[in-house]
Amino acid sequence: MKKAVITTGGKQYLVAEGQEFEVELLPKDEKSLVLEAMLVIDGDSVKVGTPIIDGTKVNIEVVESEVKADKVTAIRYKAKKRVHKLHGHRQKLTRIKIAKIV
């Protein structure tokens, strides 16, 4: 089974063929992407790039373009001062599937 390390949205992910997961929001109009691999594990051989491996591509299919993550809340509270404020945020994500590591 081939595995690779890719970078998208300022984060690095260890991915395998057929894997499905969520990443930072990608442009809506794209249905498929090609990213470059930083590291490839193929059975016993391991290839490490500086920073990427030439000629190695990871084909990605966009499954769902806009998914919302769980809500994150932040609270500002000062004891005995009647100060309390609640902030909430839901990050928008893109669900992708790794089609092939070439």
N, CA, C and O atoms as a GROMACS GRO file, in nm:
protein
  408
    1MET      N    1   0.084  -0.118   0.000
    1MET     CA    2   0.000   0.000   0.000
    1MET      C    3   0.088   0.124   0.000
    1MET      O    4   0.178   0.138   0.083
    2LYS      N    5   0.062   0.213  -0.093
    2LYS     CA    6   0.139   0.336  -0.100
    2LYS      C    7   0.083   0.439  -0.003
    2LYS      O    8  -0.038   0.453   0.014
    3LYS      N    9   0.175   0.511   0.060
    3LYS     CA   10   0.139   0.622   0.147
    3LYS      C   11   0.223   0.741   0.106
    3LYS      O   12   0.333   0.725   0.053
    4ALA      N   13   0.172   0.861   0.132
    4ALA     CA   14   0.245   0.983   0.096
    4ALA      C   15   0.212   1.092   0.197
    4ALA      O   16   0.109   1.088   0.264
    5VAL      N   17   0.302   1.190   0.207
    5VAL     CA   18   0.279   1.308   0.289
    5VAL      C   19   0.254   1.424   0.194
    5VAL      O   20   0.338   1.454   0.108
    6ILE      N   21   0.138   1.490   0.209
    6ILE     CA   22   0.103   1.605   0.125
    6ILE      C   23   0.083   1.728   0.212
    6ILE      O   24   0.063   1.717   0.333
    7THR      N   25   0.089   1.845   0.151
    7THR     CA   26   0.067   1.970   0.222
    7THR      C   27  -0.048   2.045   0.156
    7THR      O   28  -0.048   2.065   0.035
    8THR      N   29  -0.146   2.085   0.236
    8THR     CA   30  -0.255   2.169   0.190
    8THR      C   31  -0.309   2.248   0.309
    8THR      O   32  -0.324   2.194   0.419
    9GLY      N   33  -0.338   2.374   0.286
    9GLY     CA   34  -0.391   2.457   0.393
    9GLY      C   35  -0.292   2.483   0.505
    9GLY      O   36  -0.332   2.510   0.618
   10GLY      N   37  -0.162   2.475   0.475
   10GLY     CA   38  -0.060   2.500   0.576
   10GLY      C   39  -0.038   2.383   0.671
   10GLY      O   40   0.032   2.397   0.771
   11LYS      N   41  -0.097   2.268   0.640
   11LYS     CA   42  -0.083   2.151   0.726
   11LYS      C   43  -0.034   2.034   0.642
   11LYS      O   44  -0.055   2.030   0.521
   12GLN      N   45   0.030   1.938   0.707
   12GLN     CA   46   0.080   1.819   0.640
   12GLN      C   47  -0.006   1.699   0.681
   12GLN      O   48  -0.043   1.685   0.798
   13TYR      N   49  -0.036   1.612   0.584
   13TYR     CA   50  -0.119   1.496   0.608
   13TYR      C   51  -0.050   1.371   0.554
   13TYR      O   52   0.007   1.374   0.444
   14LEU      N   53  -0.055   1.262   0.630
   14LEU     CA   54  -0.009   1.132   0.584
   14LEU      C   55  -0.131   1.062   0.526
   14LEU      O   56  -0.226   1.034   0.598
   15VAL      N   57  -0.128   1.033   0.395
   15VAL     CA   58  -0.245   0.981   0.326
   15VAL      C   59  -0.214   0.849   0.257
   15VAL      O   60  -0.098   0.819   0.226
   16ALA      N   61  -0.318   0.771   0.233
   16ALA     CA   62  -0.309   0.645   0.160
   16ALA      C   63  -0.415   0.646   0.051
   16ALA      O   64  -0.511   0.723   0.059
   17GLU      N   65  -0.399   0.563  -0.050
   17GLU     CA   66  -0.496   0.556  -0.159
   17GLU      C   67  -0.632   0.511  -0.106
   17GLU      O   68  -0.641   0.417  -0.027
   18GLY      N   69  -0.738   0.581  -0.150
   18GLY     CA   70  -0.873   0.548  -0.108
   18GLY      C   71  -0.917   0.614   0.022
   18GLY      O   72  -1.033   0.603   0.060
   19GLN      N   73  -0.827   0.683   0.088
   19GLN     CA   74  -0.859   0.748   0.216
   19GLN      C   75  -0.944   0.872   0.192
   19GLN      O   76  -0.926   0.943   0.093
   20GLU      N   77  -1.038   0.897   0.283
   20GLU     CA   78  -1.127   1.011   0.273
   20GLU      C   79  -1.117   1.090   0.403
   20GLU      O   80  -1.129   1.033   0.512
   21PHE      N   81  -1.095   1.222   0.394
   21PHE     CA   82  -1.083   1.305   0.514
   21PHE      C   83  -1.111   1.451   0.480
   21PHE      O   84  -1.135   1.485   0.364
   22GLU      N   85  -1.109   1.538   0.581
   22GLU     CA   86  -1.142   1.679   0.564
   22GLU      C   87  -1.017   1.765   0.577
   22GLU      O   88  -0.933   1.741   0.664
   23VAL      N   89  -1.007   1.866   0.489
   23VAL     CA   90  -0.896   1.961   0.491
   23VAL      C   91  -0.953   2.102   0.491
   23VAL      O   92  -1.074   2.120   0.480
   24GLU      N   93  -0.865   2.201   0.504
   24GLU     CA   94  -0.908   2.340   0.497
   24GLU      C   95  -0.981   2.368   0.366
   24GLU      O   96  -0.959   2.298   0.267
   25LEU      N   97  -1.065   2.466   0.365
   25LEU     CA   98  -1.152   2.496   0.250
   25LEU      C   99  -1.070   2.520   0.123
   25LEU      O  100  -0.977   2.600   0.122
   26LEU      N  101  -1.107   2.448   0.017
   26LEU     CA  102  -1.046   2.462  -0.115
   26LEU      C  103  -1.141   2.540  -0.205
   26LEU      O  104  -1.259   2.552  -0.172
   27PRO      N  105  -1.094   2.594  -0.318
   27PRO     CA  106  -1.185   2.664  -0.409
   27PRO      C  107  -1.302   2.575  -0.452
   27PRO      O  108  -1.283   2.457  -0.480
   28LYS      N  109  -1.423   2.632  -0.458
   28LYS     CA  110  -1.545   2.555  -0.483
   28LYS      C  111  -1.552   2.492  -0.621
   28LYS      O  112  -1.604   2.381  -0.636
   29ASP      N  113  -1.500   2.560  -0.724
   29ASP     CA  114  -1.520   2.515  -0.861
   29ASP      C  115  -1.435   2.394  -0.900
   29ASP      O  116  -1.456   2.338  -1.007
   30GLU      N  117  -1.341   2.354  -0.818
   30GLU     CA  118  -1.252   2.243  -0.852
   30GLU      C  119  -1.313   2.110  -0.805
   30GLU      O  120  -1.356   2.098  -0.691
   31LYS      N  121  -1.315   2.011  -0.895
   31LYS     CA  122  -1.365   1.877  -0.862
   31LYS      C  123  -1.251   1.778  -0.840
   31LYS      O  124  -1.269   1.675  -0.775
   32SER      N  125  -1.133   1.810  -0.895
   32SER     CA  126  -1.017   1.724  -0.874
   32SER      C  127  -0.892   1.811  -0.867
   32SER      O  128  -0.886   1.918  -0.929
   33LEU      N  129  -0.794   1.764  -0.792
   33LEU     CA  130  -0.668   1.836  -0.772
   33LEU      C  131  -0.551   1.741  -0.790
   33LEU      O  132  -0.566   1.619  -0.782
   34VAL      N  133  -0.436   1.799  -0.815
   34VAL     CA  134  -0.312   1.722  -0.818
   34VAL      C  135  -0.214   1.794  -0.726
   34VAL      O  136  -0.179   1.909  -0.750
   35LEU      N  137  -0.170   1.725  -0.622
   35LEU     CA  138  -0.073   1.782  -0.527
   35LEU      C  139   0.058   1.706  -0.538
   35LEU      O  140   0.062   1.592  -0.584
   36GLU      N  141   0.165   1.771  -0.496
   36GLU     CA  142   0.296   1.708  -0.497
   36GLU      C  143   0.324   1.644  -0.361
   36GLU      O  144   0.281   1.696  -0.258
   37ALA      N  145   0.395   1.534  -0.362
   37ALA     CA  146   0.424   1.461  -0.239
   37ALA      C  147   0.558   1.504  -0.181
   37ALA      O  148   0.653   1.531  -0.255
   38MET      N  149   0.566   1.509  -0.050
   38MET     CA  150   0.689   1.541   0.020
   38MET      C  151   0.764   1.415   0.063
   38MET      O  152   0.886   1.416   0.079
   39LEU      N  153   0.689   1.305   0.080
   39LEU     CA  154   0.746   1.177   0.122
   39LEU      C  155   0.657   1.066   0.067
   39LEU      O  156   0.535   1.078   0.072
   40VAL      N  157   0.715   0.960   0.016
   40VAL     CA  158   0.639   0.847  -0.036
   40VAL      C  159   0.691   0.719   0.026
   40VAL      O  160   0.811   0.693   0.026
   41ILE      N  161   0.598   0.638   0.080
   41ILE     CA  162   0.631   0.507   0.136
   41ILE      C  163   0.564   0.404   0.047
   41ILE      O  164   0.442   0.401   0.036
   42ASP      N  165   0.645   0.319  -0.017
   42ASP     CA  166   0.593   0.216  -0.107
   42ASP      C  167   0.653   0.082  -0.067
   42ASP      O  168   0.759   0.043  -0.116
   43GLY      N  169   0.584   0.011   0.022
   43GLY     CA  170   0.637  -0.117   0.070
   43GLY      C  171   0.761  -0.095   0.155
   43GLY      O  172   0.753  -0.036   0.262
   44ASP      N  173   0.877  -0.144   0.106
   44ASP     CA  174   1.002  -0.131   0.180
   44ASP      C  175   1.078  -0.003   0.146
   44ASP      O  176   1.164   0.040   0.224
   45SER      N  177   1.048   0.058   0.031
   45SER     CA  178   1.124   0.177  -0.010
   45SER      C  179   1.057   0.305   0.040
   45SER      O  180   0.935   0.318   0.041
   46VAL      N  181   1.141   0.399   0.081
   46VAL     CA  182   1.095   0.530   0.129
   46VAL      C  183   1.171   0.637   0.052
   46VAL      O  184   1.294   0.635   0.048
   47LYS      N  185   1.098   0.730  -0.008
   47LYS     CA  186   1.159   0.841  -0.081
   47LYS      C  187   1.125   0.971  -0.007
   47LYS      O  188   1.009   0.998   0.023
   48VAL      N  189   1.229   1.050   0.021
   48VAL     CA  190   1.211   1.176   0.092
   48VAL      C  191   1.251   1.289  -0.002
   48VAL      O  192   1.356   1.284  -0.065
   49GLY      N  193   1.167   1.391  -0.011
   49GLY     CA  194   1.194   1.504  -0.098
   49GLY      C  195   1.260   1.618  -0.025
   49GLY      O  196   1.262   1.621   0.098
   50THR      N  197   1.314   1.711  -0.102
   50THR     CA  198   1.377   1.830  -0.043
   50THR      C  199   1.325   1.955  -0.114
   50THR      O  200   1.398   2.003  -0.200
   51PRO      N  201   1.214   2.012  -0.090
   51PRO     CA  202   1.106   1.965  -0.002
   51PRO      C  203   1.007   1.871  -0.069
   51PRO      O  204   0.932   1.803   0.001
   52ILE      N  205   1.004   1.863  -0.204
   52ILE     CA  206   0.910   1.773  -0.271
   52ILE      C  207   0.988   1.673  -0.357
   52ILE      O  208   1.104   1.695  -0.390
   53ILE      N  209   0.921   1.563  -0.392
   53ILE     CA  210   0.980   1.462  -0.478
   53ILE      C  211   0.941   1.494  -0.622
   53ILE      O  212   0.823   1.507  -0.652
   54ASP      N  213   1.040   1.507  -0.711
   54ASP     CA  214   1.012   1.537  -0.851
   54ASP      C  215   0.943   1.419  -0.918
   54ASP      O  216   0.984   1.304  -0.900
   55GLY      N  217   0.838   1.448  -0.994
   55GLY     CA  218   0.768   1.344  -1.070
   55GLY      C  219   0.666   1.265  -0.991
   55GLY      O  220   0.603   1.175  -1.047
   56THR      N  221   0.646   1.295  -0.865
   56THR     CA  222   0.548   1.224  -0.784
   56THR      C  223   0.426   1.315  -0.763
   56THR      O  224   0.439   1.429  -0.720
   57LYS      N  225   0.310   1.262  -0.795
   57LYS     CA  226   0.186   1.338  -0.784
   57LYS      C  227   0.084   1.258  -0.703
   57LYS      O  228   0.085   1.134  -0.704
   58VAL      N  229  -0.004   1.330  -0.635
   58VAL     CA  230  -0.115   1.268  -0.562
   58VAL      C  231  -0.244   1.325  -0.622
   58VAL      O  232  -0.270   1.445  -0.612
   59ASN      N  233  -0.325   1.237  -0.684
   59ASN     CA  234  -0.451   1.279  -0.744
   59ASN      C  235  -0.561   1.276  -0.638
   59ASN      O  236  -0.577   1.177  -0.567
   60ILE      N  237  -0.636   1.387  -0.630
   60ILE     CA  238  -0.737   1.404  -0.527
   60ILE      C  239  -0.871   1.435  -0.592
   60ILE      O  240  -0.877   1.514  -0.686
   61GLU      N  241  -0.979   1.374  -0.542
   61GLU     CA  242  -1.115   1.404  -0.584
   61GLU      C  243  -1.187   1.477  -0.471
   61GLU      O  244  -1.176   1.437  -0.355
   62VAL      N  245  -1.260   1.583  -0.504
   62VAL     CA  246  -1.338   1.656  -0.405
   62VAL      C  247  -1.472   1.586  -0.391
   62VAL      O  248  -1.549   1.579  -0.487
   63VAL      N  249  -1.501   1.534  -0.271
   63VAL     CA  250  -1.626   1.463  -0.245
   63VAL      C  251  -1.736   1.562  -0.211
   63VAL      O  252  -1.845   1.556  -0.267
   64GLU      N  253  -1.707   1.653  -0.118
   64GLU     CA  254  -1.804   1.753  -0.076
   64GLU      C  255  -1.729   1.884  -0.056
   64GLU      O  256  -1.626   1.888   0.012
   65SER      N  257  -1.780   1.992  -0.117
   65SER     CA  258  -1.700   2.114  -0.122
   65SER      C  259  -1.708   2.200   0.003
   65SER      O  260  -1.612   2.270   0.033
   66GLU      N  261  -1.818   2.196   0.077
   66GLU     CA  262  -1.825   2.284   0.194
   66GLU      C  263  -1.892   2.211   0.310
   66GLU      O  264  -2.014   2.197   0.314
   67VAL      N  265  -1.811   2.167   0.405
   67VAL     CA  266  -1.857   2.097   0.524
   67VAL      C  267  -1.823   2.185   0.643
   67VAL      O  268  -1.718   2.249   0.644
   68LYS      N  269  -1.910   2.190   0.742
   68LYS     CA  270  -1.880   2.269   0.861
   68LYS      C  271  -1.828   2.178   0.971
   68LYS      O  272  -1.882   2.070   0.996
   69ALA      N  273  -1.723   2.223   1.037
   69ALA     CA  274  -1.663   2.149   1.148
   69ALA      C  275  -1.748   2.171   1.274
   69ALA      O  276  -1.844   2.246   1.272
   70ASP      N  277  -1.710   2.104   1.381
   70ASP     CA  278  -1.779   2.123   1.508
   70ASP      C  279  -1.760   2.265   1.557
   70ASP      O  280  -1.660   2.330   1.525
   71LYS      N  281  -1.856   2.314   1.634
   71LYS     CA  282  -1.850   2.450   1.684
   71LYS      C  283  -1.746   2.462   1.796
   71LYS      O  284  -1.740   2.379   1.887
   72VAL      N  285  -1.664   2.565   1.787
   72VAL     CA  286  -1.564   2.595   1.889
   72VAL      C  287  -1.610   2.721   1.961
   72VAL      O  288  -1.640   2.821   1.897
   73THR      N  289  -1.615   2.716   2.094
   73THR     CA  290  -1.659   2.832   2.170
   73THR      C  291  -1.544   2.888   2.252
   73THR      O  292  -1.459   2.814   2.302
   74ALA      N  293  -1.542   3.019   2.264
   74ALA     CA  294  -1.444   3.089   2.346
   74ALA      C  295  -1.520   3.179   2.442
   74ALA      O  296  -1.615   3.246   2.403
   75ILE      N  297  -1.478   3.180   2.566
   75ILE     CA  298  -1.548   3.257   2.668
   75ILE      C  299  -1.454   3.359   2.729
   75ILE      O  300  -1.341   3.327   2.767
   76ARG      N  301  -1.501   3.483   2.737
   76ARG     CA  302  -1.428   3.587   2.810
   76ARG      C  303  -1.506   3.612   2.938
   76ARG      O  304  -1.624   3.647   2.933
   77TYR      N  305  -1.441   3.595   3.053
   77TYR     CA  306  -1.509   3.606   3.181
   77TYR      C  307  -1.418   3.672   3.283
   77TYR      O  308  -1.302   3.633   3.298
   78LYS      N  309  -1.470   3.770   3.353
   78LYS     CA  310  -1.398   3.835   3.462
   78LYS      C  311  -1.482   3.820   3.589
   78LYS      O  312  -1.595   3.867   3.595
   79ALA      N  313  -1.426   3.754   3.688
   79ALA     CA  314  -1.499   3.730   3.812
   79ALA      C  315  -1.527   3.861   3.885
   79ALA      O  316  -1.443   3.950   3.890
   80LYS      N  317  -1.645   3.872   3.941
   80LYS     CA  318  -1.689   3.985   4.024
   80LYS      C  319  -1.701   4.116   3.947
   80LYS      O  320  -1.716   4.221   4.010
   81LYS      N  321  -1.694   4.116   3.815
   81LYS     CA  322  -1.699   4.240   3.736
   81LYS      C  323  -1.819   4.244   3.642
   81LYS      O  324  -1.836   4.341   3.568
   82ARG      N  325  -1.902   4.141   3.643
   82ARG     CA  326  -2.017   4.130   3.552
   82ARG      C  327  -1.975   4.138   3.405
   82ARG      O  328  -2.045   4.196   3.322
   83VAL      N  329  -1.860   4.080   3.376
   83VAL     CA  330  -1.811   4.076   3.238
   83VAL      C  331  -1.807   3.930   3.194
   83VAL      O  332  -1.734   3.849   3.250
   84HIS      N  333  -1.887   3.898   3.094
   84HIS     CA  334  -1.881   3.766   3.034
   84HIS      C  335  -1.930   3.777   2.889
   84HIS      O  336  -2.032   3.840   2.862
   85LYS      N  337  -1.856   3.716   2.799
   85LYS     CA  338  -1.888   3.721   2.657
   85LYS      C  339  -1.859   3.585   2.596
   85LYS      O  340  -1.755   3.526   2.623
   86LEU      N  341  -1.950   3.534   2.516
   86LEU     CA  342  -1.937   3.404   2.454
   86LEU      C  343  -1.925   3.421   2.303
   86LEU      O  344  -2.009   3.485   2.240
   87HIS      N  345  -1.820   3.364   2.245
   87HIS     CA  346  -1.797   3.370   2.101
   87HIS      C  347  -1.800   3.226   2.047
   87HIS      O  348  -1.751   3.134   2.112
   88GLY      N  349  -1.859   3.208   1.928
   88GLY     CA  350  -1.863   3.077   1.865
   88GLY      C  351  -1.814   3.086   1.722
   88GLY      O  352  -1.825   3.190   1.657
   89HIS      N  353  -1.759   2.973   1.672
   89HIS     CA  354  -1.707   2.970   1.536
   89HIS      C  355  -1.714   2.828   1.481
   89HIS      O  356  -1.684   2.732   1.552
   90ARG      N  357  -1.756   2.814   1.353
   90ARG     CA  358  -1.755   2.686   1.283
   90ARG      C  359  -1.672   2.701   1.158
   90ARG      O  360  -1.708   2.777   1.068
   91GLN      N  361  -1.561   2.629   1.151
   91GLN     CA  362  -1.471   2.636   1.037
   91GLN      C  363  -1.530   2.562   0.918
   91GLN      O  364  -1.588   2.455   0.935
   92LYS      N  365  -1.515   2.618   0.798
   92LYS     CA  366  -1.560   2.550   0.677
   92LYS      C  367  -1.446   2.464   0.624
   92LYS      O  368  -1.332   2.507   0.615
   93LEU      N  369  -1.480   2.339   0.588
   93LEU     CA  370  -1.382   2.241   0.543
   93LEU      C  371  -1.425   2.182   0.408
   93LEU      O  372  -1.539   2.201   0.365
   94THR      N  373  -1.334   2.112   0.343
   94THR     CA  374  -1.361   2.040   0.219
   94THR      C  375  -1.330   1.893   0.243
   94THR      O  376  -1.222   1.858   0.290
   95ARG      N  377  -1.426   1.805   0.208
   95ARG     CA  378  -1.404   1.660   0.221
   95ARG      C  379  -1.344   1.610   0.090
   95ARG      O  380  -1.402   1.628  -0.017
   96ILE      N  381  -1.226   1.545   0.100
   96ILE     CA  382  -1.157   1.496  -0.020
   96ILE      C  383  -1.131   1.347  -0.009
   96ILE      O  384  -1.135   1.289   0.100
   97LYS      N  385  -1.103   1.285  -0.125
   97LYS     CA  386  -1.069   1.143  -0.131
   97LYS      C  387  -0.942   1.130  -0.214
   97LYS      O  388  -0.930   1.190  -0.321
   98ILE      N  389  -0.846   1.051  -0.164
   98ILE     CA  390  -0.721   1.028  -0.236
   98ILE      C  391  -0.747   0.922  -0.343
   98ILE      O  392  -0.772   0.806  -0.312
   99ALA      N  393  -0.742   0.964  -0.470
   99ALA     CA  394  -0.771   0.872  -0.581
   99ALA      C  395  -0.651   0.784  -0.611
   99ALA      O  396  -0.664   0.662  -0.618
  100LYS      N  397  -0.534   0.845  -0.630
  100LYS     CA  398  -0.417   0.767  -0.670
  100LYS      C  399  -0.288   0.841  -0.634
  100LYS      O  400  -0.282   0.964  -0.640
  101ILE      N  401  -0.187   0.764  -0.596
  101ILE     CA  402  -0.053   0.818  -0.573
  101ILE      C  403   0.034   0.768  -0.687
  101ILE      O  404   0.058   0.647  -0.698
  102VAL      N  405   0.082   0.858  -0.771
  102VAL     CA  406   0.157   0.822  -0.892
  102VAL      C  407   0.304   0.850  -0.871
  102VAL      O  408   0.385   0.826  -0.961
   0.00000   0.00000   0.00000
